[in-house]
Amino acid sequence: GVLSACVFDLASGQPLGHAGSRPGPDDLARHGNALLAAMMGASRTMGLGAVVPEATVTLGQHHLFLRPVPAHPGLALHLVLDKPHATLALVQVQL
């Protein structure tokens, strides 16, 4: 069910690794970085801290999954999942 996956640097927004088809690494890194930055800004504004969040966004036929890479501060993973062929809860447990 994974269509595309990218690990990217939060500080620079540059992709470090990519697998899958579309969207490509630059798009995944750029959009993932923008989503995480917006969520971190909202978290700070609400006084909830500045921790890099984990997020799942459900779209019509896709799930977007964003999370920090646990053993590597400053890196994040952005997955695009095919909604009919991916079990979101299973993906979360496996990661």
Secondary structure, 3 states (H helix, E strand, C coil): CEEEEEEEECCCCCEEEEEECCCCHHHHHHHHHHHHHHHHHHHHHCCCCCCCCCEEEECCCEEEEEEECCCCCCEEEEEEEEHHHCCHHHHHHHC
